[in-house]
Amino acid sequence: MRLVVMGATRYAPDVLPYNIHHVAIAVEDLDAALDGFRTLYNVEPLSREIVADQAVEEAMIAVGGSHIQILQATEADSPVGRFVERNGEGLHHIAFAVVDIDAALEHLRAEGARLIDEKPRTGGGGHKIAFVHPKETAGTLIELVEVGHE
Ligand code: CO
């Protein structure tokens, strides 16, 4: 397991996460999941979109200064489809906001981290995103989202 010391001065700040961008939950039925959040927490999704590249339909719910992303696979044979098949519904990944995703990936590569995405791709909301292998962080899939300084 690899640890990054938050706030350490040994790295340029742009390579480190500075916020939780979202926490993602994989579900079987997006509408049912959104109904649950609406009923229990009185929250409405801010956006909802299909991200064909990841074979998911996703909705974003704002909670304070962060977001919950609800993911439903659009194809059974896809990363999220296989995840739900294997593990059932539940926490899927944590997304870190980064200023410069290319610099962040370069830093992770230099540290020998296994990357799922060697190069950024376009994710929800048009952001540049990349996934880092869950084996690097105690079985937790990490997504990097380039949002600059929000
Ligand atoms: Co995400």
Residues whose N, C-alpha, C, O or C-beta is under 5 A from the ligand:
A	BS01	CO	A24 Q69 A95 E143
